[in-house]
Amino acid sequence: MSLSHFPSERPRPRHDKARRKCRPRLLVACATSLVVALALVVAACGSSHSSTAGFPNTPAGKQAAWLVGAVSHEPVATAEFPAHFDSAYLATLPAPAAATLNASWTGTTGLRLDSISSSVPDSIVFVVTVSGTNQLSAALGKQVSVTVTVDAHGLIGGLHLQPAGATPAALPSAPTTSPTTSGSLPASGTSSVRQIPVGVGSPPLHATLTLPAGRGPFPAVVLVGGSGPGDQNESVGPNKPFQDIALGLAARGIASLRYDKRTRDYPQDLNPLTFTPTQEYVPDALAAIHMLQQTPLIDPHRIFVAGHSQGGTYAPLIAKQAPQLAGVIMLAAGTESVASATLRQLHYLATLPGTIGAKAKAELPDLAAQIAQIDSRAALEKDSPSAVLLGGAHPVYFLSALAYNEMATARAIPQPLLLLQGDRDYQCTVKNDLDVWIRGLKGRKDVTVARFPKDDHLFLSGTGAPTPLDYTQPSHVDPKVIATIASWIERVDRDRHG
C-alpha cells in the first residue's frame, strides 16, 4: 500500500474530459445481512407487557400481531420461525436462526403500539415505543417505525426499522429479488458488533445499520454501491465487500449504513425514460444520511459518505447536497466516459486466454457499434427518448452522465477526500482513473490517496493478471483498506477538533 497527501498548490483549470459511466453488467462495470440484529427487531416488538390489539385482520397485520405477541412468551419455539418467516429471509441470519433471535430478546420490558401509519393486505407500517434496556432502542431511539411486508404465502419477507419520523412512511411493494444470503466473515473483533435491519428512503430499501460495541455516539459511514442493481453488500459471486467493510469498521469503533440499490428493490417504480444516474445515487444516499443524523448512537457531526466505483464518482455530488458531511471516501472511483471505459474494458478482456477472451473478441464489433451510439451528445439528443441503448439504458441516462462533471464537483466541495485504488483493478484503473483524479484535484491540501498493489476492483487481494473469474473465488476485502479508511476517519476527527 502507498499513501500520500497532496501539497497545497494553485488549482488547475476545469477538468473538461471528466465524464460519468454506467457500466453494462457484461463487463462487471466499475461498480460492481440482514444479520444478527433482525433479532433486535423482534425484541423491540414484544415483551411481557406487549399487546397485539389494534392490528388489522390482514396477512401483514396478522404477522405483525404474531411478532409482537411471540416475544412476550419467549423463548419462541424453533418450529414457529419457518411458520412465520420466508425461508430466504431466515437464511440471512447466522445459523441457527431461532437461537440467534431468542438470544437477542433480553432487556425489553414493554412495548406500546402508538399508531398504524398505513396498512394494505401485504404490508403494514406501525410505530411502537420500546421500554427496557435493549440494543434496538439504544440504536434507533425509544420510538421506532416498523414496516412488515409479507409474500404471496403470507410469510414475512421484508422487515424494516427506522427512527420514527426519519422518512415519510410508505408501503413498499414486494421486492423482486430475495434477500441476499449472508456470507462468512472473519470472526476477529466482530463478536460484539450489532447489525440492525432498517429501511432507507421511501419506499424503504433493505438496509443494515452496523454498530460497534459500546454506547457511542459513533462516527458513521454511508456506503454507496456502484453501477447495476446491487444489494447492500455489493455481492459479487461469493464475495460481499460492503459487509466486510461494515464489520471491519465496526471493530474500529465506526458505525455504517448500507442499503440495496433502488434498481434492485423497486425497479418497477422507476421510469426508464427519465431515470438518470443522479436519481440512481443521490436521493437514497441523502435519506441514509438523514436517518443517521436522527439515530441516537450516531454523532451527527461525524458522518461520512463512502462510494465505490460509480457510487464513488457520484460521492462528491452527494456531499455537495449534504454539506454537513464530515468527509468523502472514494473507492475505485471512475473518471472516464461510459464509452471510453466500456471499450477499454472490452479490449482488455479480449486479451485474456480461454473463453473469456474469445467471447470478448466475438462481441467486440457489435458492442463497439453500441458504444459509438452513446459517445456523442449530439447523437443522443437526436435519439428517440424511448431508444434502448447500451446496457438497456435510454438516452436521458447517458445525457445526464455526460453533463455531470465529477472533477469540478470534487474540487468545489469543502469536505476532505480519501481516494483508494487497487493496482490490479482493470475496471477503474490507476492510469485511466486515479491519475486523472490526482491531476484534477492538485491544489487541494486535504486529499489523501492510498494505493493497494495486490487489490482488484472489489479490493480483494490477488496475484497475476486480473480477470472476472477472480470474483468467483471466496475472499474478503483487504484488511489494509479497512484500516486505512478507519485511520483516515480518526485523523479527520482529530483535525476537526484541533
C-alpha positions as CSV (number, residue, x, y, z in Angstrom):
1,M,0.0,0.0,0.0
2,S,1.2,3.5,-0.7
3,L,-0.3,6.6,1.0
4,S,0.2,10.2,0.0
5,H,-1.2,13.6,0.6
6,F,-1.4,16.5,-1.8
7,P,0.7,19.6,-1.2
8,S,-1.1,22.9,-1.4
9,E,-0.8,24.3,-4.9
10,R,-2.7,26.7,-7.2
11,P,-5.9,25.0,-8.5
12,R,-5.6,23.8,-12.1
13,P,-8.2,24.7,-14.9
14,R,-11.5,22.9,-15.1
15,H,-11.3,19.2,-16.0
16,D,-13.5,19.1,-19.1
17,K,-13.0,15.5,-20.0
18,A,-14.3,14.0,-16.8
19,R,-17.5,12.2,-17.6
20,R,-19.7,9.7,-15.9
21,K,-20.0,6.0,-16.5
22,C,-22.8,3.5,-16.4
23,R,-21.3,0.1,-17.0
24,P,-23.1,-2.8,-18.7
25,R,-23.2,-5.8,-16.4
26,L,-21.4,-7.9,-19.1
27,L,-18.2,-6.0,-18.2
28,V,-18.8,-6.3,-14.4
29,A,-18.8,-2.5,-14.6
30,C,-16.9,0.0,-12.5
31,A,-19.1,-0.9,-9.6
32,T,-19.9,-4.0,-9.1
33,S,-27.2,-9.3,6.1
34,L,-29.8,-8.8,7.4
35,V,-27.8,-10.4,10.2
36,V,-27.9,-10.9,14.0
37,A,-29.9,-7.8,14.7
38,L,-33.0,-9.0,12.9
39,A,-33.5,-10.4,16.4
40,L,-33.4,-6.8,17.7
41,V,-36.4,-6.1,15.5
42,V,-38.4,-8.7,17.2
43,A,-37.0,-7.7,20.6
44,A,-38.5,-4.3,20.1
45,C,-41.8,-5.7,19.1
46,G,-42.7,-7.6,22.2
47,S,-42.3,-8.2,25.9
48,S,-44.4,-9.5,28.8
49,H,-46.3,-6.2,28.6
50,S,-46.9,-6.2,24.8
51,S,-50.3,-6.1,23.3
52,T,-51.3,-7.3,19.8
53,A,-54.6,-5.4,20.0
54,G,-55.2,-2.9,17.2
55,F,-53.6,-4.8,14.3
56,P,-55.9,-5.3,11.3
57,N,-57.1,-8.7,10.2
58,T,-54.9,-8.8,7.1
59,P,-51.9,-11.1,6.2
60,A,-49.4,-8.4,7.2
61,G,-51.5,-7.4,10.2
62,K,-51.6,-11.0,11.5
63,Q,-47.8,-11.4,11.2
64,A,-47.3,-8.0,12.9
65,A,-49.5,-9.2,15.8
66,W,-47.7,-12.5,16.0
67,L,-44.3,-10.7,16.0
68,V,-45.4,-8.6,19.0
69,G,-47.1,-11.4,20.9
70,A,-44.4,-14.1,20.3
71,V,-41.7,-12.3,22.3
72,S,-44.0,-11.9,25.3
73,H,-43.8,-15.7,25.6
74,E,-40.1,-16.1,24.7
75,P,-38.2,-18.2,24.0
76,V,-40.1,-18.8,20.8
77,A,-40.2,-22.4,19.7
78,T,-37.8,-23.2,16.8
79,A,-40.7,-24.6,14.8
80,E,-42.6,-21.3,14.8
81,F,-40.0,-19.4,12.8
82,P,-40.5,-21.2,9.4
83,A,-44.2,-20.9,10.0
84,H,-44.0,-17.1,10.0
85,F,-40.8,-16.1,8.1
86,D,-39.9,-16.7,4.5
87,S,-37.1,-19.3,4.3
88,A,-34.9,-17.0,2.2
89,Y,-35.2,-14.3,4.8
90,L,-34.3,-16.7,7.6
91,A,-31.3,-17.7,5.6
92,T,-29.8,-14.2,6.1
93,L,-29.4,-14.9,9.8
94,P,-26.5,-16.7,11.4
95,A,-27.5,-20.3,11.9
96,P,-29.3,-21.5,13.9
97,A,-31.7,-18.6,13.3
98,A,-34.1,-19.4,16.2
99,A,-31.2,-19.4,18.7
100,T,-29.9,-16.2,17.3
101,L,-33.2,-14.5,17.6
102,N,-34.1,-15.8,21.1
103,A,-30.7,-14.9,22.4
104,S,-31.2,-11.3,21.4
105,W,-34.5,-10.6,23.2
106,T,-33.3,-9.9,26.7
107,G,-33.8,-6.5,28.1
108,T,-37.1,-5.5,26.6
109,T,-39.6,-4.8,29.3
110,G,-42.5,-3.3,27.4
111,L,-43.9,-2.2,24.1
112,R,-46.6,0.3,23.3
113,L,-48.3,0.3,19.9
114,D,-48.6,4.1,19.2
115,S,-50.1,4.1,15.8
116,I,-50.5,2.3,12.5
117,S,-49.3,4.6,9.8
118,S,-50.6,2.7,6.8
119,S,-51.9,-0.7,6.0
120,V,-52.7,-2.8,3.0
121,P,-53.1,-6.6,2.9
122,D,-49.5,-7.4,2.2
123,S,-47.8,-4.5,4.1
124,I,-48.2,-2.6,7.3
125,V,-46.3,0.3,8.8
126,F,-46.7,1.0,12.5
127,V,-44.9,2.9,15.3
128,V,-44.0,1.5,18.6
129,T,-42.5,2.8,21.8
130,V,-40.0,0.4,23.3
131,S,-39.3,0.1,27.1
132,G,-36.3,-1.5,28.7
133,T,-32.6,-1.7,28.1
134,N,-32.0,-3.2,24.7
135,Q,-29.9,-2.7,21.7
136,L,-32.7,-1.6,19.4
137,S,-33.9,1.3,21.4
138,A,-30.3,2.3,22.1
139,A,-29.6,2.4,18.4
140,L,-32.8,3.9,16.9
141,G,-34.4,5.6,19.9
142,K,-37.4,4.7,22.0
143,Q,-39.9,5.3,19.2
144,V,-39.4,3.1,16.2
145,S,-41.3,2.8,12.9
146,V,-41.6,-0.8,11.8
147,T,-42.6,-2.0,8.3
148,V,-43.7,-5.6,7.8
149,T,-44.1,-7.0,4.3
150,V,-45.4,-10.5,3.5
151,D,-45.0,-12.6,0.4
152,A,-47.7,-14.4,-1.6
153,H,-47.9,-17.1,1.1
154,G,-48.4,-14.6,3.9
155,L,-44.9,-15.1,5.3
156,I,-42.7,-12.3,6.5
157,G,-40.4,-11.5,3.6
158,G,-39.5,-7.9,4.5
159,L,-38.8,-6.2,7.8
160,H,-37.6,-2.6,8.0
161,L,-37.0,-0.4,11.0
162,Q,-36.0,3.3,11.3
163,P,-36.4,6.0,13.9
164,A,-40.0,7.2,13.9
165,G,-40.3,10.2,11.6
166,A,-36.9,9.6,9.8
167,T,-38.6,9.4,6.4
168,P,-42.3,9.6,5.4
169,A,-43.9,6.3,5.9
170,A,-44.7,4.5,2.7
171,L,-45.8,1.0,1.9
172,P,-43.4,-0.9,-0.3
173,S,-44.4,-3.4,-2.9
174,A,-42.7,-6.7,-2.6
175,P,-39.1,-6.6,-3.8
176,T,-38.4,-8.6,-7.0
177,T,-35.4,-10.3,-5.5
178,S,-34.8,-12.4,-2.5
179,P,-32.7,-11.2,0.4
180,T,-29.0,-11.9,-0.1
181,T,-27.6,-14.8,2.0
182,S,-25.0,-13.6,4.4
183,G,-21.5,-14.8,3.7
184,S,-19.0,-15.9,6.3
185,L,-16.7,-13.2,7.7
186,P,-13.6,-13.1,9.8
187,A,-14.7,-13.6,13.4
188,S,-11.9,-11.5,15.0
189,G,-13.2,-8.3,16.5
190,T,-16.8,-8.7,15.4
191,S,-18.4,-10.7,18.2
192,S,-19.9,-7.6,19.8
193,V,-20.9,-5.8,16.6
194,R,-24.7,-5.1,16.3
195,Q,-26.4,-5.3,12.9
196,I,-29.9,-3.9,12.7
197,P,-32.1,-4.2,9.7
198,V,-33.6,-0.8,8.8
199,G,-35.3,0.9,5.9
200,V,-33.7,3.7,3.9
201,G,-35.7,6.1,1.8
202,S,-39.3,5.8,0.7
203,P,-40.5,3.1,-0.1
204,P,-37.8,1.7,2.2
205,L,-34.9,-0.2,0.8
206,H,-33.4,-3.3,2.5
207,A,-30.6,-1.9,4.7
208,T,-28.4,-2.7,7.6
209,L,-27.2,-0.3,10.4
210,T,-24.0,-1.8,11.8
211,L,-23.0,-0.6,15.2
212,P,-19.8,-1.1,17.2
213,A,-19.8,-2.3,20.8
214,G,-20.3,0.4,23.3
215,R,-22.6,3.4,23.9
216,G,-21.4,5.8,21.3
217,P,-22.0,8.3,19.9
218,F,-20.1,6.8,17.0
219,P,-18.8,8.2,13.7
220,A,-20.6,6.6,10.8
221,V,-20.2,5.9,7.1
222,V,-22.9,5.7,4.5
223,L,-21.8,3.0,2.0
224,V,-22.9,3.8,-1.6
225,G,-22.7,0.9,-4.1
226,G,-21.7,1.0,-7.7
227,S,-23.5,0.5,-11.0
228,G,-26.2,-2.0,-11.6
229,P,-28.9,-3.4,-9.3
230,G,-26.6,-4.4,-6.5
231,D,-27.6,-5.5,-3.0
232,Q,-26.5,-3.8,0.2
233,N,-23.4,-6.0,0.5
234,E,-22.3,-5.3,-3.1
235,S,-22.3,-9.0,-3.6
236,V,-20.4,-10.4,-6.5
237,G,-20.3,-14.2,-6.6
238,P,-19.5,-15.4,-3.0
239,N,-17.9,-12.0,-2.1
240,K,-19.6,-9.3,-0.1
241,P,-17.2,-6.2,0.0
242,F,-19.6,-3.8,1.8
243,Q,-20.4,-6.4,4.5
244,D,-16.6,-6.8,5.1
245,I,-16.1,-3.1,5.3
246,A,-19.1,-2.6,7.7
247,L,-17.9,-5.3,10.1
248,G,-14.2,-4.2,9.8
249,L,-15.1,-0.5,10.6
250,A,-17.3,-1.6,13.5
251,A,-14.3,-3.4,15.0
252,R,-12.6,0.0,14.9
253,G,-15.5,1.8,16.6
254,I,-17.1,3.2,13.4
255,A,-20.8,2.6,12.5
256,S,-22.1,2.2,9.0
257,L,-25.3,2.1,7.0
258,R,-25.5,0.1,3.8
259,Y,-28.6,-0.4,1.6
260,D,-29.8,-2.1,-1.6
261,K,-30.0,-0.1,-4.8
262,R,-33.4,1.1,-5.7
263,T,-32.9,-0.5,-9.1
264,R,-32.8,-3.8,-7.2
265,D,-35.7,-3.5,-4.7
266,Y,-38.2,-1.4,-6.7
267,P,-37.3,-1.5,-10.4
268,Q,-41.0,-1.4,-11.3
269,D,-41.3,2.0,-9.7
270,L,-38.7,3.6,-11.9
271,N,-39.4,5.3,-15.2
272,P,-36.6,4.3,-17.6
273,L,-37.4,7.2,-19.9
274,T,-36.5,9.8,-17.3
275,F,-34.2,7.8,-15.0
276,T,-30.7,9.3,-14.5
277,P,-27.5,8.5,-12.6
278,T,-28.2,11.4,-10.3
279,Q,-31.6,9.8,-9.4
280,E,-29.9,6.5,-9.0
281,Y,-27.4,7.6,-6.4
282,V,-28.2,10.9,-4.7
283,P,-31.7,10.7,-3.1
284,D,-31.2,7.4,-1.3
285,A,-27.8,8.4,0.0
286,L,-29.3,11.7,1.3
287,A,-32.1,9.6,3.0
288,A,-29.4,7.4,4.6
289,I,-27.5,10.5,5.9
290,H,-30.7,11.9,7.3
291,M,-31.5,8.7,9.1
292,L,-28.1,8.6,10.7
293,Q,-28.5,12.2,11.8
294,Q,-31.6,11.1,13.7
295,T,-30.0,7.9,15.2
296,P,-29.2,8.4,18.9
297,L,-26.0,6.4,18.9
298,I,-24.5,8.3,15.9
299,D,-22.7,11.6,16.2
300,P,-24.4,13.7,13.6
301,H,-21.2,15.8,13.1
302,R,-19.1,12.8,12.2
303,I,-21.0,11.2,9.2
304,F,-19.0,10.3,6.1
305,V,-20.0,9.0,2.7
306,A,-18.1,6.2,1.0
307,G,-18.9,5.4,-2.6
308,H,-17.5,2.5,-4.6
309,S,-16.9,2.7,-8.4
310,Q,-19.8,4.7,-9.9
311,G,-21.0,5.3,-6.4
312,G,-17.6,6.9,-5.7
313,T,-17.9,9.0,-8.8
314,Y,-21.2,10.4,-7.5
315,A,-20.0,10.7,-3.9
316,P,-18.9,14.4,-4.5
317,L,-22.4,15.2,-5.7
318,I,-23.9,13.6,-2.6
319,A,-21.5,15.6,-0.5
320,K,-22.4,18.8,-2.4
321,Q,-26.0,18.3,-1.4
322,A,-25.1,17.3,2.1
323,P,-22.6,19.9,3.2
324,Q,-22.8,18.7,6.8
325,L,-20.9,15.6,5.9
326,A,-17.5,15.3,7.6
327,G,-15.7,13.7,4.7
328,V,-15.8,11.8,1.4
329,I,-14.3,8.4,0.7
330,M,-14.0,7.3,-3.0
331,L,-13.1,3.6,-3.6
332,A,-12.1,2.8,-7.2
333,A,-14.0,5.8,-8.5
334,G,-14.0,6.3,-12.2
335,T,-13.5,9.4,-14.3
336,E,-13.7,8.1,-17.9
337,S,-16.8,8.4,-20.1
338,V,-19.1,5.5,-20.4
339,A,-17.9,4.9,-24.0
340,S,-14.2,5.1,-23.2
341,A,-14.3,2.9,-20.1
342,T,-16.5,0.3,-21.7
343,L,-14.4,0.0,-24.8
344,R,-11.2,-0.1,-22.8
345,Q,-12.5,-2.9,-20.6
346,L,-13.7,-4.9,-23.6
347,H,-10.3,-4.6,-25.3
348,Y,-8.7,-5.8,-22.1
349,L,-11.0,-8.8,-21.7
350,A,-10.2,-9.7,-25.4
351,T,-6.6,-10.2,-24.4
352,L,-7.3,-12.8,-21.8
353,P,-6.9,-16.5,-22.6
354,G,-9.7,-19.1,-22.8
355,T,-13.4,-18.5,-23.2
356,I,-13.4,-15.0,-21.6
357,G,-11.1,-13.6,-24.3
358,A,-12.8,-15.5,-27.1
359,K,-16.2,-14.2,-26.1
360,A,-15.0,-10.6,-25.7
361,K,-13.4,-10.8,-29.2
362,A,-16.6,-12.1,-30.7
363,E,-18.7,-9.4,-29.1
364,L,-16.3,-6.5,-29.8
365,P,-17.7,-5.5,-33.2
366,D,-21.3,-5.3,-32.0
367,L,-20.5,-3.7,-28.7
368,A,-18.3,-1.2,-30.4
369,A,-21.2,-0.1,-32.5
370,Q,-23.4,0.3,-29.4
371,I,-20.7,2.2,-27.7
372,A,-20.4,4.7,-30.6
373,Q,-24.2,5.4,-30.1
374,I,-23.6,6.9,-26.6
375,D,-20.3,8.7,-27.3
376,S,-21.9,11.8,-28.8
377,R,-24.1,14.3,-27.1
378,A,-25.5,15.4,-30.4
379,A,-26.3,11.9,-31.4
380,L,-28.0,11.2,-28.1
381,E,-30.1,14.3,-28.4
382,K,-31.4,13.2,-31.8
383,D,-32.3,9.7,-30.5
384,S,-35.9,9.0,-29.5
385,P,-36.3,9.1,-25.7
386,S,-37.5,5.5,-25.9
387,A,-34.4,4.3,-27.7
388,V,-32.8,1.4,-25.8
389,L,-29.0,1.8,-25.8
390,L,-26.0,0.2,-24.2
391,G,-26.9,-1.8,-21.1
392,G,-30.6,-1.2,-21.6
393,A,-30.4,2.4,-20.6
394,H,-32.2,5.3,-22.5
395,P,-30.7,8.5,-23.9
396,V,-31.6,10.6,-20.9
397,Y,-29.3,8.4,-18.7
398,F,-26.2,9.0,-20.8
399,L,-27.0,12.7,-21.4
400,S,-27.2,13.2,-17.7
401,A,-23.9,11.3,-17.2
402,L,-22.2,13.4,-19.8
403,A,-23.5,16.6,-18.1
404,Y,-22.1,15.7,-14.7
405,N,-18.6,16.9,-14.1
406,E,-17.3,14.9,-11.2
407,M,-13.9,16.6,-11.1
408,A,-15.3,20.1,-10.9
409,T,-17.8,18.9,-8.2
410,A,-15.0,17.3,-6.2
411,R,-12.8,20.4,-6.4
412,A,-15.6,22.6,-5.2
413,I,-16.9,20.7,-2.1
414,P,-15.4,21.6,1.3
415,Q,-15.0,18.1,2.7
416,P,-11.7,16.3,2.9
417,L,-11.3,13.5,0.4
418,L,-9.8,10.0,0.6
419,L,-9.2,8.1,-2.7
420,L,-8.4,4.4,-2.6
421,Q,-7.3,2.3,-5.6
422,G,-6.2,-1.2,-6.3
423,D,-3.4,-1.6,-8.8
424,R,-4.9,-4.8,-10.1
425,D,-8.2,-3.2,-11.0
426,Y,-8.9,-3.4,-14.7
427,Q,-12.3,-1.8,-14.5
428,C,-11.3,1.5,-12.9
429,T,-7.5,1.8,-13.3
430,V,-4.6,3.8,-11.9
431,K,-3.7,5.2,-15.3
432,N,-7.2,6.0,-16.6
433,D,-8.9,7.0,-13.4
434,L,-6.8,7.5,-10.2
435,D,-4.1,9.5,-12.0
436,V,-6.8,11.7,-13.6
437,W,-8.3,12.4,-10.1
438,I,-4.8,13.2,-8.8
439,R,-4.1,15.7,-11.6
440,G,-7.6,17.2,-11.4
441,L,-7.5,17.7,-7.7
442,K,-4.0,19.0,-7.4
443,G,-4.0,22.1,-5.3
444,R,-6.4,20.7,-2.6
445,K,-4.4,20.1,0.5
446,D,-7.0,17.9,2.1
447,V,-6.8,15.0,-0.4
448,T,-5.3,11.6,0.7
449,V,-4.5,8.9,-1.8
450,A,-4.0,5.2,-0.9
451,R,-2.9,2.5,-3.4
452,F,-3.0,-1.2,-2.8
453,P,-0.7,-3.1,-5.2
454,K,-2.4,-6.5,-4.9
455,D,-6.0,-5.4,-4.9
456,D,-8.6,-5.6,-7.7
457,H,-11.8,-3.6,-8.2
458,L,-13.5,-5.1,-5.1
459,F,-10.3,-4.6,-3.1
460,L,-9.7,-8.4,-2.9
461,S,-6.0,-9.2,-2.9
462,G,-4.6,-11.5,-5.6
463,T,-1.7,-12.1,-8.0
464,G,-1.3,-12.1,-11.7
465,A,-3.4,-10.5,-14.4
466,P,-6.9,-9.8,-13.1
467,T,-9.9,-11.5,-14.7
468,P,-13.6,-11.7,-14.0
469,L,-13.0,-15.2,-12.6
470,D,-11.3,-13.7,-9.6
471,Y,-14.7,-12.6,-8.3
472,T,-15.9,-16.2,-8.2
473,Q,-13.3,-17.2,-5.6
474,P,-14.4,-16.6,-1.9
475,S,-12.3,-13.8,-0.4
476,H,-12.5,-10.8,1.8
477,V,-11.7,-7.1,1.5
478,D,-8.0,-6.4,2.1
479,P,-7.7,-5.5,5.8
480,K,-5.3,-2.7,4.9
481,V,-8.1,-1.0,3.0
482,I,-10.4,-1.0,6.1
483,A,-7.6,0.1,8.4
484,T,-6.8,3.0,6.0
485,I,-10.4,4.1,6.0
486,A,-10.6,3.9,9.8
487,S,-7.3,5.7,10.4
488,W,-8.3,8.5,8.0
489,I,-11.6,9.0,9.7
490,E,-9.8,9.2,13.1
491,R,-7.4,11.7,11.6
492,V,-10.2,13.8,10.2
493,D,-11.8,13.8,13.6
494,R,-8.6,14.9,15.2
495,D,-8.1,17.7,12.7
496,R,-11.6,18.9,13.1
497,H,-11.1,19.2,16.9
498,G,-7.7,20.7,16.8
